[in-house]
Amino acid sequence: MEERDNEYSYGEYEIDLKEYVLLLWSKKWLILTITITALLLAGIYTFYIAVPVYQTEASLILSSLNNTQALINLEVNGVNYLKDRKANLSNNKYSDAKLAVEYFAGNEFVQNNRIDLKENKLKVEQSKGTNIIKLTLTGNDSEEIHQNLTEIANVFKKEADQYYNKIIASKQAYLDEINDDINTYNNRIAETNSRLNTLPANINRGTEGLILQTGLSDQLACYLQLRKDLREKKYKLEQELMASHPVEIIDKAVVPTSAIKSRKKLNMAIAGVLGLMIAFFMVFFVEFMREDRD
């Protein structure tokens, strides 16, 4: 009994499927017309109406001033050489890639410099594991986005150069102060050595002479240690100055020659599939309404 029911259901399904195929075949010209119409409309939009989207990129390597914090809190012989120069000397947006990305992402840079991006979209990201940031600008006018991104990169570099020159000047002034202190201690060391060498022989043999000699020797040792510390700091600062570099534009923006979102083939394929779906729906809907009336 069950086998008969299954055979009957299968047969009924096969008959219905044949009817659907025949129905679609009988309406083939309607289906074809709707599909071609959809393709024509998609073609007109894609090739004549849709506005192309262009993209251009530029890359910047940030300055090497990340170690400035060590100098800010540096004291030599009780004197803080950078106490009047602490503002914005470290963790700045011109040497820290993350802060640079945040600076651009918050539109602070564009607004402060009155750069009109119009409908163009700026994207900034850090190259992983480097101090390089990549600027990407997209828009509908290839010349315009090239000019905008070139201006953005140049203005940022100009800002960064002003900051960099100020920091380098501060470090150079600090280096000059260290050199002056080294010269001062050189004079004191020479003077102390001279005093030790010219102590009268009769004083050396007495208690007073021993106390004076011990005091001068201790003073000499203190001067020698301070001069040693200053020379080490001088060496480190000189190495840092030699290794320093400002913000550089390593990849300039160029005028894009082709659109990045020219999805012509995809648009046509979607239109063809959508046209077939609409055509099938209309055929079955009309057939359903006809049967319902009957």
Stockholm file with secondary structure:
# STOCKHOLM 1.0

chainA/1-294         MEERDNEYSYGEYEIDLKEYVLLLWSKKWLILTITITALLLAGIYTFYIAVPVYQTEASLILSSLNNTQALINLEVNGVNYLKDRKANLSNNKYSDAKLAVEYFAGNEFVQNNRIDLKENKLKVEQSKGTNIIKLTLTGNDSEEIHQNLTEIANVFKKEADQYYNKIIASKQAYLDEINDDINTYNNRIAETNSRLNTLPANINRGTEGLILQTGLSDQLACYLQLRKDLREKKYKLEQELMASHPVEIIDKAVVPTSAIKSRKKLNMAIAGVLGLMIAFFMVFFVEFMREDRD
#=GR chainA/1-294 SS CHHHHHHHHHHHHHHHHHHHHHHHHHTHHHHHHHHHHHHHHHHHIIIIISCCCEEEEEEEECCSCTTHHHHHTCEETTEETTTTSCTTCSSCTTTCHHHHHHHHHTTHHHHHTTCCCTTCEEEEEECTTSSEEEEEEEESCHHHHHHHHHHHHHHHHHHHHHHHHHHHHHHHHHHHHHHHHHHHHHHHHHHHHHHHHTCCHHHHTSHHHHHHHHHHHHHHHHHHHHHHHHHHHHHHHHHHHHHCCCCEEEECCCCCCSCSCCCHHHHHHHHHHHHHHHHHHHHHHHHHHHHHHC
#=GC SS_cons         CHHHHHHHHHHHHHHHHHHHHHHHHHTHHHHHHHHHHHHHHHHHIIIIISCCCEEEEEEEECCSCTTHHHHHTCEETTEETTTTSCTTCSSCTTTCHHHHHHHHHTTHHHHHTTCCCTTCEEEEEECTTSSEEEEEEEESCHHHHHHHHHHHHHHHHHHHHHHHHHHHHHHHHHHHHHHHHHHHHHHHHHHHHHHHHTCCHHHHTSHHHHHHHHHHHHHHHHHHHHHHHHHHHHHHHHHHHHHCCCCEEEECCCCCCSCSCCCHHHHHHHHHHHHHHHHHHHHHHHHHHHHHHC
//
